Amino acid sequence: YEKQILIMISNKRDIFSIIGIFIILLFSFSCETNNLSNKNYLDKTNTKVPVLHLNKSSFENGFSHGKLLKKEITENIDLWKLDLSKRFNGKSDSIIKKFLNCTNYVPTIKKWTPELYKELEGISKGAEIDFNTLFAFQLIDEFWAQEKFLANHHCTSLAVNNFRRNGEANYNAQTIDIPVFYHKNPVILNISADKSSKLITTFAGYLGINGMNKNISVTENSLTALKFSKDGLPVAFVSRKILDCKDFNEAVNFVKTIEHASGQNY
């Protein structure tokens, strides 16, 4: 088996600006992973960044995410709503309602990533957070694209494949140049289901920023100059769906097939 371990590396400025760096050494992506544990649990003992192990259905995984990280999710949502109020000079709930009323992402999400919609419903239920609020919380790039919300946003990606060449560690990295309140509660999702596993870098309450499975890794950079769609598939859902693909070609075909909610380089 390919055995790999996840280590998070951050730069000197803050713990999360280069949150997407993975060194892979000893972590197993084989179907045997499902036998290691039959329950969802949060591990805060072995790494600086908590690892949330998820092994059940999409809704159950989401519910565990929400329940186990309820305090962190609530804190993230409160900080995000405060930021919305300051940036758009209004009440955050009204801003969220207005944005969701002028977009229509849900039908596309249910068509291409229904399991992620269920996962989000689970997070909402477990954390006792209003679903529409949590859903809007996933739409970071979509706010940027449609509200010209562009301040200080310049992501950079890097990937190095050493394993196939000489068996050494692979690297997958991305700067996440988003407002600093997102940096406060980072978490790694270790999801095992359907005889596959994936590691996902994110923060409490968010479906995922970047990550990898046995064969592919994904990062993304916003391209806000490109056209956007009010009923396309949002970035968080695209990134997570890519990690359900078995190989690079399947991932590329998926990215080229869907309509995108915002311009993005994957």
N, C-alpha and C positions, 0 to 999 in steps of 0.2 A: 504493500500500500504506500501511497504517497503520504508521508507524515509531515505535518506542518504545525507551526505554532504562530500565534498572532502577537506582535509586539507593536505598541503604538509609539510613534516618535513625534515630538512636537518641537517647534522652534523656540527661540529665546523670548519672542514677544508674548505669546500666550499658548496655553496648552492645546488649543484646538485649531489654530490657523493652518497647521499641516496635519489634520487629524486623519487623513486618509492614507497614511503610510503603513504598509504591512511588511513584516519580515516573516517569511514562511519557512518553518523548519520541521515541526513535529506534530502538526494537527492533521488528523485523518479526515478525508472527504469521502471515504468509502461508505457503502450502504450499511456497514457495520456500526456507523455512528448512532443509528437509531437504537441499538442495543445498549448503549452506554447509560441511557437514562430514559425513563418513560414519563418523566414529569418536567414541567417548566420551572426554572428556578433562576435566581439572580446571584451571580458570583462576584463578590467584591474583594475577595481575598488574594487572588493570584496575579492581578494586573492593576496598574494605576487607574485604568479605565474599566468600569464595571462591565461584565459580560453577561448578557441575558440569553440563557439557553432555552430555545423554543422547539418543541417536538410534536406538537399536536395540530389540530385543524386551524385554519386561518383565523376564525373567530376566537377560538380558545387561546391561540398565540397572542392575538391582540388584547384579549381580556387580561392575560397574565402581564403583558407589557404595561397596560393601564393600571392594574392593581398594584403591581410590585414597584412601579415608579410613579405612583400617584402624586406624591409630594413634589417630585422633580418636574413632572408634567405640568402641574398646577402653577409652579413657579415660572416655568418657561412661557406658559400661556399668558400669565399676568404681565410679565416683562414685555412680551410681544404686543399685547394690547396697549400697554403704556406707550410703546414706541409708535404704534399706529396713530394714537391720539396726538402725539407730538408732531409727527411728520405730516399728517393730513389735517391738523387743527380741527379736530372734531371728536365725537364720542366713538370709541372703538367698535362698539356693537353696531352702530349705524353705518360705519365704514365697511365692516364685514358684510352686513346685510346688503348694502348697495353693490358691493363687488360681486357677491354671489348672484344677485338679481340680474346683473348685466352679463353674466357668463353662464355656460351650460356644459360643464365638464362631466357631470355624472353619467349621462348615457354612454359616452365614450369610455369612461372608466369601467362601467359595468359590462361593456362589450369586450374589451381587451384584457382587463385585469379584475374580473369580479371577485377573485379571492382577496385582492388587496382592499377592495371596498369592504368586504366582510371583516378583514383584519382591522380596518379603521373603525368599524362599528364596535368591534371588541375593545379597542383601546378606549373609545368613548365611554362604553359601559363600565369598564374596569376602573377608569380614572374618575368616573362621574363628571365628565366634561360634556357640555352640549355638543352634539355631533357637528352642526354647521360651523361652530367655532373651531373645533378640532380639524375639520375638513379645510377651512380657510387657512389654518396654520400650516398645512402642507404646501400651500401655493406660493412659496417664496419667489420663484422665478416668474410666475404669472403676474404677481403684483408688480415686479420690476418691469416686465414687458408692457403691461397695459396701463400702468400709472406713472411711467417714466421714473420709476423708483430705482435710480441708478447710482446713487452715491457710493463711491469707494468700492466698486465691485469689479474685481479683476482676477478671476480664478486662473490657475495654472495647473496642468496635469503632467505627471511623469510616471512611466512604467518601464521596468527592466525585467526581462525574462532570462534568468540565469539557469533555471533548473533544467530545461531541456538541453542546454548546451553542456553544462558540466556538473549538474546536480546541486548547485549552490542556491542561495536564497533568492526568491523573487521580490521585487519591490513594486508597490502600487501606491502612488501619492497624489494628493491634490490639495492645493491651498483653498481654504474655504473662507473667502473674504466676505463675510456676512456680519451684520451688527453683533457686537461683542456679547450681548445677552444670550445669544445662542450657544456660546462657548461654555456656559456654566455647568451644564449637566450632560456631558458626552456619555455615550453608551455604545457597546458593540453588540449587535444581534447575531447570535449563532443559531441559525435556523436549519433544522433537519426534518425533511419531509419528502415523501415520494422517492425514496432511495437516493436522495441527493442532499447536499449540504451547501450552505452559503454563509459567508461572513460579511456583515454589513456595518459600516460606520455611520453613526447617526447621533442624535441627541434625543432626550426623553420626549416621547410623544410624536416623533417624526418617523415616517416610514423608512427613510433611508437616503443617504447622500451618495455614497459609493460603496464598492465592495468587490467580492470575488466568489466564484464557485470553483470546482475542480479544474475547469478548462479555460475560463475567461475571467477578466476583471473589467470593471467599468469605472470611469470618472466622467465628469462633464464640465463644460465651460459655457457660460451664458453668451449668446450672440444676439444681443437685444436689437441690433440694427436689422435683423431679419424679420419677416412678417410673423405675426402670431395669430392664433385662432381662439375664439371664445368658446369653442366646443371641441377643442383638440384634447390630447392626452397630456396631463401635466407631467413635469420633469420627474418628480419623485416616483410616480407610477411607472414611467418609462424605465428609469434606472433599475427599479426592483424587478420589472418584467424581464429585462435583459439578463438578469442573474438566474432566471428560470430557463434560459436557453442552454442547449447542450454544447454548442460550439460557436465559433466566431461567425460563420456564415449564417447560421440561424438568427443570431443576434442582429447582424447587418440587415437581413431581410425584414425582420420585425421593425427595425428603426425606419427603414425606407417605406414600409407599407402604411404605417399609421399617419394620422394627421396630428401635428404637434401643437400644443397649446402655446409654446414659446420657442423662439429660436435657440438652438442648443447644439454644441459640438460634443458628441459622445465618443 
